[in-house]
Amino acid sequence: MPSSETPAPGTLSLDLPHGLHVDALTWGPDDGPLAVLLHGFPDTAHTWRHLGPALAQDGWRVVAPFLRGYAPTGLAPDGSYHVPALCHDAITLHAALDGDERAVLVGHDWGAITANGVGAAEASPYSAIVSMAVPPMPALVPQGVGDAGLLAQQALMSWYTVFHQLPVLPERVFSRHVARLWRSWSPGYDPGEDLELLAAALPDRAHRRASIDYYRAAPRQGRLPATYAHLADAWLSMPTVPMLHLHGARDGCLSARFATRLAEVAPPTCRVEVVPSAGHFLQLERPDRVNALVRGFLTKVS
């Protein structure tokens, strides 16, 4: 259930042309410019319970879908949890919602990877993107022996990505596993409400497997369905549209030093902000600061 401190969202349900049933939370006027907000793992569309109402105050029509595999959105009809499939969902959603050239895409974690990919795709209908916690892939590429310390640190932080390649076990210990991730990724934040919402979105073994399959699909791009082939390389590239990247200074999932790296290699159209006293789920830990940064950015680019 949504926090009592913020306005309750509306809901939306639709079927995309490629067979995916999507449910979403909504805020704002029906005739406002479209802002699509994508959540990550292990999280739900309710992660936008602070930013959604804030953007609605600025006149945006905010739509925060539950990603494929997260109920009440359906499981992937083709079994694909590859990043290009997620990018395709975001692009198709724009058309299904009658978005126009003012539309923006915001993402956190897997949603950020998706937004970064869409922002680099020629087929993108979004005018700007905001990514949180995961910068575009070029910022993650090692730059030489000087990166040895950073890469060693990140390898320890990313142990879970190897664990997620195992069959069956991650699903069996799912509840304890994701609770540990929340607490280590955002130290000091109480994830109780978010874990309850996650349990509702991943109520059984099939849905929990879908959320883990995002990680299993990442190194298996050779199995990408042909439907998404035109987006196969976009998520590995730097976005070409104006973008804002936000990163928590205390992120226990992906080092904030990668955000610093992004600031060094990104084009002038990219702005980077490291949010103090915030971990991986910065939009929940520092909502006032994150909301202000996103609203300020969108005011400049819209």
N, C-alpha and C positions, 0 to 999 in steps of 0.2 A: 504494500500500500504506500501511496505517496506521503511525504512528510507533511505534517499538519501546519508547518510554518510557511508553506508555499501553496499557490493556487492549484487546485486539482486539475489535472489535464483532461482534455477530451480524448476520444479514441477514434481511430479510422481503420477500416479494413478494406483491402482490395486484392485482386488477383492480377499479377503481372503477366504479360503476354507469353513469357517463357515458362509459365506453369507454377511459379512460386506464389503462394498465398502469404500476404504481408499484413501484419497488424502493427499499428503505431500509436504513440501518444501524440497529442497535438495541443498547441497553444496559439493564441493570436487570431487575428481576423482572417476570414476565408479569402479576402481579396488582397491580402498583403503579399509582398514578394516572398518567395519560397526560401526557407532555410531548412535543410535536411541535416539532422544530427545523428551520427552513427556511434553506437557504443562499442566496447571491446570485451575482453575476457579478463576475469570471470565476472561479468557485469550485465546490466540490462538497460533498456531504454530509460528506466527511471533514474539513471545516472545524470540525466539532463534536467532533473526537477528544479534546479536553481537557474541554470542558463536559459531554459525554455521560456519560463515566464518573463525573464529579463528582456529577452529578444522580442517577445510579444509586446512588451511595453513600447518598443520602438517601432511597432507596426509590422513586424515580420510574421508570416504564416509559418509557424514552426512545426515540423513533422519529424518525430524521433521514432524510426521503425525498430522493432525487434529484428535483429539480423537473422538470416536463414539458420534454422536449427534451434532458435530460441523461441519457445512458445510465448504468445499464441501465434506467432509466425510459423509457417510450416517447415518441416524438414526439407532439405534440398531435393527437388524432384528428380534431379539427375545425379544425386549423390556427390556433387562437387562442392568442396569448401575451399577451393583455390582462391587466391586473391583476385585474379581476373574475374571470377564469378561474382565476387562481392562488388567489384567495380561495375560490372554489368548491371547488377541489381540497383546500384545508386543512380546510374545513368538512365535506366528504364523507369525508375521511380520518378525522375524529373518529368518525363513525358506523361506518365500516368496521373501525375498531380497537376498537369497543365502549367508547369513552371516556365518562366520566361528567361530573358537574358540577365535579369537581376539576381537570379538564384545563387545561393552560396551553399557550400558543403562543409560541415564541421565533423571531425572525427576524433575519437580517443582510442589508443591502443590499436586493436585490429581495425577499428573505424578510422584511425589516423592513417594506417597503412593504406586503407582503401581510398581515403580522401587524397592522400599524396599521389596515388596511382591515377585517380581520376583527373587530378590537376595536371598530370603530365600527358594525358591521352588526347589525341586529336579529336576524338569523338565527344569530349567533355562538353556538356551544356552549362556548366557552372562558371560563374564569373570570378570567383575567389574561393579559397579554401582556408580552413583553420585546422591544424593538426595538433594534437596534444599527446605528449609522452613518447611518441615514436616519430623521429624526423624522417625525411626522405632517405631512401636507401644509400644514395651516394655519400651521405654524411657518415654512414656506418662502415665504409670501406677503409681498411687499414692504410695508413699513409707512410709506413716505414718502421724501422726498428724503434723509433721513438714512441711508438704506440704499444710497445710490449707490455708495459705496466697496465695501461688502460684495458687492453684485450684480456690480460690475465684476470683483472678484476671483473670484467664483464662476463667472462667464461664461468666464474663462480656464481655470479648473479643469475646466469641463464641456465642453471642446472635443470630447471623444470622443462626446458624445450627438449632436452634429451629424454627425460622421464616420459614426456608425452608421446614419444615415438613407440613406447612399449605397447603391446596389445593388452587390452582388457584391464590391466592393473590400475591405470589412472581413473577409470570409471568406477572401479570397486571402492577406492578410497577417496572418492571425489569430494565429499562434504568436508572432511578433515583437511584435505589437500588445498582446496580453494580458500578455506578459512586461514590457513597458514600463509598463503600467497598474499591475501589482503593485508594481513598484519605485518608481513615483512616488506611489502612494497610501499605501504603507507604507514610507517611507524607512528603510533600514538592515535591513529584514527580508529574509531569504533565502527566496525562494519556490520554490526548486528542487523540493522534494517536492510542493508544491501544484500546480505547473505540470505535473508528471508525472501526477498524479491527474486534472487537468483534461483533459489530452490523451486519457486513457482514457475520460473521460465524453463528450468531443466528438470522436469518432474520425474523422469524415468531414465533407464539405461540408454535408450535410443537418443534422447536429447543430450544427455551428458556426453555420449560418444560423439555427437555432432560437434559440440563445442571443442572437444579435444582434436577432432579431425581437421580443424583449421591448421593445427601444428603439423599433423601428419601429412597434410596435402602440400605444405610449403616446399619441402625438398623433392616433391614428386610432380613437377610441372609437366613432365612428359605424359602424364595422364589427364591433362587438361582437356575437357570436352571442346569440340570444334566451335561451339557456339561462342566461346570466349577467346578464341585464338587471336582476334584483332587487338585484344588488350593484354596479350601475354607478356609484353616487355614494359608496359607503361609503369607498373608499380616499382620497377627497378631504376626509374629515371627521376630527374628533378622536375618538379612542377613548373609549368611555364606561365601560369596565371598568378596574380598577386596572392601571397599566402602569409599567414601568421603561424608561427610554431611556438607553443607554450610547453614548458617542461618544469616539473617540480625539482627544486634544488636537492631534495632528500629522496628522490625516486630510488626505490630499492629494486626495481625491475630493470631499468635501463639508465645507465649513468648520465647525469646531466652534462657531463663533459662532451657527449655527442651533440648536445644542443649548441655548445660552444663551437664545436667543429662545423656544424651547419652554418653558423654565422660567418665562418671563414670562407666556405665554399659556395654558398648560395648566391643567386643573382640578386640585384638591387631590389627586385620585387618581393623579396622575402624578408620578413621581420622576425626576429627571435627574441623571446623573453623567458628568462628563468625565474620562476616564482618562488620566493623565499618561503621557508617553513611549510613546504608542501612536498608530498611524496608523489607516487604514481597517479593516484586518483585526485589530482589537484583541483578538478572542477567541483569536488565534494568537500575537500579540505579547506580550500581558500576561495569559496564561491564569489565573494565580493570582488576580490582582485581579478579572478579569471573573467567574471562577467564584465568588469570595466574594460579589461584589455580587449576582449572580443567585440564588445559594443563599439569601442573607439575605433578599432580596425575596420569594422563593417561600415561605420559612418564615413570613413575616408574613401573606401573603395566602391560604395554603392551610389 
